[in-house]
Amino acid sequence: MDRFDKTSLNAAPASAPDFRGNDGSLVSALKTLLFFTILMITLPIGLYFASKSYFFEATLGLSNNDSYFYAAIVAVVAVHMVLAMFVYVAWNEGSNQWREGKQD
């Protein structure tokens, strides 16, 4: 059996490093997420109905069934654009926080 010194057993454990970041970065990330969530919901739906009624049916004179199809393509492209913008913003936000953390 090993004998342990009582002082080493009662010593306070070393504090673990805090990897959470600061509260400002958390609030910034949540604001970014909320912005892109709202954009993801409103932009494709708005573009779908606007392009269907005003562009494909009124301007181009397409039938109702054709305008459904093309308006859906516009909405899908909008979803992909919003996703690409979110990834770009999140990537740059994370790399900026990483660079700031390395300088400290």
Secondary structure by P-SEA (a helix, b strand, c coil): cbbbbcccccccccccccccccaaaaaaaaaaaaaaaaaaccaaaaaaaaaacccccccccccaaaaaaaaaaaaaaaaaaaaaaaaaaaaaaaaaaaaaaaac
